[in-house]
Amino acid sequence: MATGKRIRISGLVKITRWAREQLAVGIAPQEIEAFRRQVCHTVQQVETLCHTHHVTPQDLPTPSYQAYRFLKDLDLAALPLRREAVSPPGASQTVRITNIVTAQSTMNFLFAEWATASKSQTVKLTPRTQVVKHFLDMLGEHIREIEELAQKQGGSPAQLPTPSRRAYQWLKYLCDPDVLIVHLNTVRVLLSEFQHPHCRLSLPKSARLPVNLELVYSSHLYRIRTEKDSLSITLHEGFSGAPQSVLRDLVCAVLLNDKNAYRESVRAYSASEEFFDVLTSLELTIAGAESITRGHHHDLAQAFERVNATYFAGQLSPPRLAWSNTFTSVKLGHYDFLRDTVMLSLTLDTPHVPEYVVDFVMYHELLHKQLGVNVVNGRRYAHTPEFRAAEQRFAQYTEARALLERLTASRAKR
């Protein structure tokens, strides 16, 4: 019986991603045995580690367990073949470019400087607003320079070390005028809240210093560092566009060092669809130009053709289609407007998920492509009454929704 102890196995999801890429394009005949050995070794390693810690693979964090199950269930006797194999994890070269993180910090400084200027408080931002155009020009110049330098090294920004890659993704993400406007409005609200936090009566003197604020793409939700005469605060870009009530709670959670009830509001929002949408859009900034649509059990290209023919009279232009890089439990699909990309979660690519469920998630995301998004006061609204009515036209709507709810609930309990 499992003890309830949680262990983490580094590299498991990465190995699974590599295996999926190999299977999607086929494996070179001379690499078949090496592929089988890698899969068997990884599965055995997971089971040995679990046994050592007196747990079962099912006690692993959800992404790790799903990765393990994928490898465990592979039919190694019937692997697809091709002439050339995908390189194993870690084989691609690293592209090194200096000052990308510095460029990110500079843009954050300029955003904050603009947001605190008295004349900015009443400005209604649009893509035509001069300051928006100015910032877009600066962001575009950074992106062009980074991409040119990466190309000179024979690579792409996807091969940058993690801190530089995430800074590049953040800069690229903000090149969408609507995204930038939401970001600037969020900075404006946050800086105002930091000046007059609604929890100010509970704050220690050390938390009442001037604030240097950055929103970035990082592995943490927020961090605070006390300098000589200021507070250096870093927040995850996923909070961009959050309701003011969430931003207010976020400010207090940071200033009170997470020892309060405000953190629950913040954690709940970090598990929301809105936060996940930002995270997915950030990841899609380095997605390759070519789609690998064929999963191990489902093919996204076939799902698109079925849904397009049945519900859109074959009139929708094909978006870029992609499987996510990892298993998810909060949200199982995403449509990125800027890159015209539909991404579905690897969680759906199993024999236990029927074809009609994959089609329903595809239909949901294609509705976003067809109907667009409403922007009100700097916030995006995609699930409008019109959208919900259209969604229910899916032939197996009730059955698909019920199965997806069971699927997400089962992962949330783990």
C-alpha positions as CSV (number, residue, x, y, z in Angstrom):
1,M,0.0,0.0,0.0
2,A,1.3,3.5,-0.9
3,T,2.4,5.6,2.0
4,G,1.2,8.8,0.4
5,K,4.7,10.1,0.0
6,R,5.2,12.2,-3.2
7,I,8.4,11.7,-5.2
8,R,9.5,13.4,-8.4
9,I,11.4,11.7,-11.3
10,S,13.3,14.2,-13.3
11,G,13.5,13.7,-17.1
12,L,10.5,11.4,-17.4
13,V,8.2,13.8,-19.2
14,K,11.1,14.8,-21.5
15,I,11.8,11.2,-22.4
16,T,8.1,10.7,-23.1
17,R,8.0,13.8,-25.3
18,W,11.0,12.5,-27.3
19,A,9.3,9.1,-27.7
20,R,6.1,10.7,-29.0
21,E,8.1,12.7,-31.5
22,Q,9.8,9.6,-32.7
23,L,6.5,7.7,-33.0
24,A,4.8,10.6,-34.8
25,V,7.3,10.6,-37.7
26,G,8.5,7.0,-37.5
27,I,11.7,5.4,-36.2
28,A,14.7,4.6,-38.3
29,P,15.2,0.8,-38.6
30,Q,18.7,1.0,-37.1
31,E,17.3,2.9,-34.1
32,I,14.5,0.4,-33.2
33,E,16.4,-1.6,-30.6
34,A,17.8,1.6,-29.0
35,F,14.3,3.0,-28.8
36,R,13.0,-0.2,-27.1
37,R,15.9,-0.2,-24.7
38,Q,15.3,3.4,-23.8
39,V,11.6,2.9,-23.1
40,C,12.1,-0.4,-21.1
41,H,14.9,1.2,-19.1
42,T,12.8,4.3,-18.3
43,V,9.8,2.2,-17.2
44,Q,12.0,-0.1,-15.1
45,Q,13.7,2.9,-13.5
46,V,10.4,4.4,-12.6
47,E,9.1,1.2,-11.0
48,T,12.3,0.7,-9.1
49,L,12.3,4.2,-7.7
50,C,8.7,3.8,-6.7
51,H,9.4,0.5,-5.0
52,T,12.3,2.0,-3.1
53,H,10.1,4.8,-1.8
54,H,7.2,2.4,-1.0
55,V,4.8,4.0,-3.4
56,T,3.2,3.0,-6.7
57,P,3.6,4.9,-10.1
58,Q,0.0,6.1,-9.6
59,D,1.3,8.1,-6.6
60,L,3.5,10.2,-8.8
61,P,2.5,13.8,-9.8
62,T,0.0,13.7,-12.6
63,P,2.4,14.6,-15.5
64,S,4.9,12.0,-14.4
65,Y,2.2,9.3,-14.0
66,Q,0.7,10.0,-17.4
67,A,4.2,9.9,-19.0
68,Y,4.9,6.6,-17.3
69,R,1.6,5.1,-18.4
70,F,2.3,6.2,-22.0
71,L,5.6,4.4,-22.1
72,K,4.3,1.4,-20.2
73,D,1.4,0.9,-22.7
74,L,3.6,1.2,-25.8
75,D,3.4,-1.8,-28.2
76,L,7.2,-2.2,-28.7
77,A,6.6,-5.0,-31.2
78,A,4.8,-2.8,-33.7
79,L,6.7,0.5,-33.9
80,P,6.3,2.8,-37.0
81,L,9.3,3.0,-39.3
82,R,11.0,5.8,-41.2
83,R,14.4,6.4,-42.7
84,E,15.8,9.0,-40.3
85,A,15.2,9.2,-36.6
86,V,14.6,12.2,-34.3
87,S,17.6,13.0,-32.1
88,P,17.4,11.8,-28.5
89,P,16.7,14.3,-25.7
90,G,19.5,16.8,-25.1
91,A,21.2,16.2,-28.5
92,S,20.3,19.5,-30.0
93,Q,22.8,22.3,-29.8
94,T,22.5,25.2,-27.4
95,V,22.2,28.7,-28.8
96,R,23.8,31.3,-26.6
97,I,22.9,35.0,-26.9
98,T,23.7,37.6,-24.2
99,N,21.5,40.3,-22.8
100,I,18.1,38.8,-23.5
101,V,17.2,38.8,-19.8
102,T,18.5,42.4,-19.6
103,A,16.2,43.3,-22.5
104,Q,13.3,41.9,-20.6
105,S,14.2,43.9,-17.5
106,T,14.6,47.0,-19.5
107,M,11.1,46.6,-21.0
108,N,9.6,46.0,-17.6
109,F,11.3,49.2,-16.3
110,L,9.9,51.2,-19.2
111,F,6.4,49.7,-18.7
112,A,6.5,50.6,-15.0
113,E,7.8,54.1,-15.7
114,W,5.0,54.7,-18.2
115,A,2.3,53.3,-15.8
116,T,3.4,55.6,-12.9
117,A,3.4,58.7,-15.0
118,S,0.5,61.0,-14.1
119,K,-0.7,61.3,-17.7
120,S,-0.9,57.6,-18.2
121,Q,-3.6,57.1,-15.6
122,T,-6.5,58.3,-17.8
123,V,-5.2,57.0,-21.2
124,K,-7.4,54.5,-22.9
125,L,-5.0,52.2,-24.7
126,T,-5.7,51.0,-28.3
127,P,-3.4,49.5,-31.0
128,R,-3.2,53.0,-32.4
129,T,-2.1,54.7,-29.2
130,Q,1.4,56.2,-29.6
131,V,2.9,54.5,-26.5
132,V,1.6,51.1,-27.6
133,K,3.1,51.5,-31.1
134,H,6.4,52.7,-29.5
135,F,6.6,49.7,-27.2
136,L,5.7,47.3,-30.1
137,D,8.5,48.8,-32.2
138,M,11.0,48.2,-29.3
139,L,9.8,44.6,-28.7
140,G,9.9,43.9,-32.4
141,E,13.5,45.1,-32.6
142,H,14.5,42.9,-29.7
143,I,12.9,39.8,-31.4
144,R,14.4,40.5,-34.8
145,E,17.9,40.8,-33.3
146,I,17.6,37.6,-31.2
147,E,16.2,35.6,-34.1
148,E,19.0,36.8,-36.5
149,L,21.7,36.0,-33.9
150,A,20.2,32.5,-33.4
151,Q,20.1,31.9,-37.1
152,K,23.7,32.8,-37.4
153,Q,24.5,30.0,-35.0
154,G,22.5,27.6,-37.1
155,G,19.7,27.3,-34.5
156,S,16.6,28.9,-33.2
157,P,15.4,30.7,-30.0
158,A,13.9,27.4,-28.9
159,Q,17.5,26.2,-28.2
160,L,18.4,29.0,-25.8
161,P,19.2,28.2,-22.2
162,T,16.0,28.3,-20.1
163,P,16.3,31.8,-18.6
164,S,17.1,33.4,-22.0
165,R,14.5,31.3,-23.8
166,R,11.7,32.3,-21.4
167,A,12.8,36.0,-21.7
168,Y,12.6,35.7,-25.5
169,Q,9.1,34.0,-25.2
170,W,7.9,36.8,-23.0
171,L,9.2,39.5,-25.5
172,K,7.6,37.6,-28.4
173,Y,4.3,37.1,-26.6
174,L,4.0,40.9,-26.0
175,C,4.4,41.6,-29.7
176,D,0.6,41.1,-30.1
177,P,-1.0,44.6,-29.6
178,D,-4.0,43.3,-27.7
179,V,-1.7,41.3,-25.5
180,L,0.5,44.3,-24.8
181,I,-2.5,46.4,-24.0
182,V,-3.8,43.9,-21.4
183,H,-0.2,43.7,-20.0
184,L,0.1,47.5,-19.6
185,N,-3.3,47.8,-18.0
186,T,-2.3,45.1,-15.6
187,V,0.9,46.8,-14.7
188,R,-1.0,50.0,-14.1
189,V,-3.5,48.3,-11.7
190,L,-0.7,46.4,-9.9
191,L,1.4,49.5,-9.2
192,S,-1.6,51.3,-7.9
193,E,-2.5,48.4,-5.6
194,F,1.1,48.2,-4.4
195,Q,0.9,52.0,-3.5
196,H,-2.3,51.5,-1.6
197,P,-2.7,47.8,-0.6
198,H,-6.0,47.0,1.0
199,C,-4.1,45.0,3.6
200,R,-1.9,47.9,4.5
201,L,-2.9,47.9,8.2
202,S,-1.4,44.4,8.5
203,L,1.9,45.2,6.8
204,P,5.2,45.4,8.6
205,K,7.4,48.4,8.0
206,S,9.7,46.4,5.8
207,A,6.8,45.9,3.3
208,R,6.0,49.6,2.9
209,L,9.0,50.4,0.7
210,P,8.8,51.6,-3.0
211,V,8.2,48.7,-5.4
212,N,10.2,47.7,-8.5
213,L,7.8,45.5,-10.4
214,E,8.4,42.9,-13.1
215,L,6.0,40.5,-14.8
216,V,7.9,37.6,-16.5
217,Y,7.5,34.1,-17.7
218,S,9.0,32.1,-14.9
219,S,8.7,28.8,-12.9
220,H,7.3,30.6,-9.8
221,L,4.1,32.6,-9.3
222,Y,5.7,35.4,-7.4
223,R,8.9,36.4,-5.6
224,I,9.9,39.3,-3.4
225,R,13.4,40.6,-2.5
226,T,14.1,43.4,-0.1
227,E,16.7,45.8,-1.4
228,K,18.4,48.7,0.5
229,D,15.5,51.1,-0.1
230,S,13.0,49.3,-2.2
231,L,11.2,46.0,-2.8
232,S,12.0,44.0,-5.9
233,I,8.9,42.0,-6.9
234,T,8.6,39.5,-9.7
235,L,5.2,38.2,-10.8
236,H,4.3,35.5,-13.4
237,E,2.9,36.8,-16.7
238,G,0.0,34.5,-16.2
239,F,-1.6,37.1,-13.9
240,S,-1.8,39.6,-16.8
241,G,-5.4,40.3,-17.4
242,A,-6.6,38.9,-14.1
243,P,-9.6,40.6,-12.4
244,Q,-8.7,43.5,-10.1
245,S,-9.9,41.4,-7.1
246,V,-7.3,38.8,-7.9
247,L,-4.6,41.4,-8.4
248,R,-5.5,43.0,-5.1
249,D,-5.2,39.6,-3.3
250,L,-1.9,38.9,-5.2
251,V,-0.4,42.2,-3.9
252,C,-1.3,41.3,-0.3
253,A,-0.1,37.7,-0.7
254,V,3.3,39.0,-1.8
255,L,3.6,41.7,0.8
256,L,2.5,39.5,3.6
257,N,5.0,36.8,2.6
258,D,2.3,34.2,1.7
259,K,1.2,33.8,5.4
260,N,-2.4,34.7,4.9
261,A,-5.7,33.9,3.3
262,Y,-5.0,35.9,0.2
263,R,-2.8,33.1,-1.2
264,E,-5.9,30.9,-1.7
265,S,-7.3,33.4,-4.2
266,V,-4.0,33.6,-6.0
267,R,-3.5,29.8,-6.1
268,A,-7.0,29.3,-7.4
269,Y,-6.5,31.8,-10.2
270,S,-3.2,30.2,-11.2
271,A,-5.2,27.0,-11.8
272,S,-7.8,28.8,-14.0
273,E,-8.3,28.6,-17.8
274,E,-7.3,32.2,-18.1
275,F,-3.9,31.6,-16.5
276,F,-3.4,28.5,-18.6
277,D,-4.2,30.4,-21.8
278,V,-1.4,32.8,-21.1
279,L,1.0,30.0,-20.3
280,T,0.1,28.1,-23.4
281,S,0.4,31.2,-25.6
282,L,3.9,31.8,-24.1
283,E,4.9,28.2,-25.0
284,L,3.5,28.5,-28.5
285,T,5.9,31.4,-29.3
286,I,8.7,28.8,-29.9
287,A,6.5,26.2,-31.5
288,G,8.0,24.9,-34.8
289,A,6.6,25.9,-38.1
290,E,5.6,22.3,-38.9
291,S,2.8,20.5,-37.1
292,I,3.2,16.9,-35.8
293,T,-0.5,16.1,-35.7
294,R,-0.4,12.3,-35.5
295,G,-0.5,11.2,-31.9
296,H,-0.1,7.6,-30.7
297,H,-3.8,7.0,-30.6
298,H,-5.4,10.1,-32.3
299,D,-4.6,12.2,-35.3
300,L,-5.3,16.0,-35.0
301,A,-5.4,16.4,-38.7
302,Q,-8.1,13.8,-39.1
303,A,-10.1,15.4,-36.1
304,F,-9.9,18.8,-37.8
305,E,-11.2,17.4,-41.1
306,R,-14.1,15.6,-39.4
307,V,-15.1,18.6,-37.4
308,N,-14.6,21.1,-40.2
309,A,-16.8,19.1,-42.6
310,T,-19.5,18.4,-40.1
311,Y,-19.9,21.7,-38.3
312,F,-18.3,24.4,-40.5
313,A,-19.3,23.1,-43.9
314,G,-15.6,22.6,-44.7
315,Q,-15.1,26.4,-44.8
316,L,-12.6,26.9,-42.0
317,S,-9.0,27.3,-43.1
318,P,-6.7,24.8,-41.4
319,P,-4.9,26.2,-38.4
320,R,-1.6,24.9,-37.2
321,L,-2.3,21.8,-35.1
322,A,-0.2,20.6,-32.2
323,W,-0.2,18.3,-29.2
324,S,0.9,19.9,-26.0
325,N,4.4,19.1,-24.7
326,T,3.1,17.6,-21.5
327,F,0.0,16.2,-19.8
328,T,-2.5,18.6,-18.3
329,S,-5.4,18.3,-15.9
330,V,-6.8,21.9,-15.8
331,K,-7.5,22.5,-19.5
332,L,-7.4,20.1,-22.4
333,G,-7.3,22.4,-25.4
334,H,-6.3,25.9,-26.4
335,Y,-6.6,28.2,-29.5
336,D,-3.9,30.8,-30.0
337,F,-5.3,33.7,-32.1
338,L,-2.0,35.3,-32.9
339,R,-0.4,32.1,-34.3
340,D,-3.7,30.5,-35.5
341,T,-2.8,27.4,-33.6
342,V,-5.0,24.7,-32.0
343,M,-3.2,22.8,-29.3
344,L,-4.7,19.7,-27.6
345,S,-3.4,18.1,-24.4
346,L,-1.5,14.9,-24.5
347,T,-4.0,13.8,-21.8
348,L,-6.5,13.1,-24.6
349,D,-4.1,10.9,-26.7
350,T,-4.9,7.6,-25.0
351,P,-7.0,4.6,-26.0
352,H,-9.4,5.4,-23.1
353,V,-10.5,8.7,-24.7
354,P,-13.0,8.1,-27.6
355,E,-12.7,9.8,-30.9
356,Y,-15.8,11.9,-30.4
357,V,-14.2,13.5,-27.3
358,V,-11.2,14.6,-29.2
359,D,-13.5,15.9,-31.9
360,F,-15.5,17.9,-29.2
361,V,-12.3,19.6,-27.8
362,M,-11.2,20.3,-31.4
363,Y,-14.7,21.8,-32.1
364,H,-14.5,23.9,-29.0
365,E,-11.2,25.4,-30.0
366,L,-12.3,25.9,-33.7
367,L,-15.3,27.9,-32.4
368,H,-12.8,30.3,-30.8
369,K,-11.1,30.6,-34.2
370,Q,-14.5,31.3,-35.9
371,L,-16.1,33.6,-33.3
372,G,-13.0,35.5,-32.1
373,V,-12.8,37.2,-28.8
374,N,-14.4,40.2,-27.2
375,V,-12.1,42.7,-25.4
376,V,-13.8,44.8,-22.7
377,N,-11.8,47.1,-20.4
378,G,-8.6,45.3,-21.3
379,R,-9.9,41.8,-20.6
380,R,-10.6,39.1,-23.1
381,Y,-14.0,37.3,-23.1
382,A,-14.1,34.2,-25.3
383,H,-16.9,32.1,-23.7
384,T,-19.8,34.4,-24.6
385,P,-23.5,33.3,-24.6
386,E,-23.1,33.0,-28.4
387,F,-20.1,30.7,-28.0
388,R,-21.9,28.5,-25.4
389,A,-25.0,28.2,-27.6
390,A,-22.8,27.2,-30.6
391,E,-20.9,24.7,-28.4
392,Q,-24.1,22.8,-27.6
393,R,-24.7,22.1,-31.3
394,F,-22.0,19.3,-31.1
395,A,-23.9,16.0,-31.6
396,Q,-22.5,14.3,-28.5
397,Y,-22.2,17.4,-26.4
398,T,-23.6,15.9,-23.2
399,E,-21.6,12.7,-23.4
400,A,-18.4,14.5,-24.3
401,R,-18.7,17.0,-21.5
402,A,-19.5,14.3,-18.9
403,L,-16.4,12.3,-19.9
404,L,-14.1,15.3,-19.9
405,E,-15.4,16.3,-16.4
406,R,-14.7,12.8,-15.1
407,L,-11.2,12.9,-16.7
408,T,-10.3,16.3,-15.2
409,A,-11.8,15.4,-11.8
410,S,-9.8,12.1,-11.6
411,R,-6.6,14.0,-12.2
412,A,-7.5,16.8,-9.7
413,K,-7.9,14.2,-7.0
414,R,-4.4,12.8,-7.5
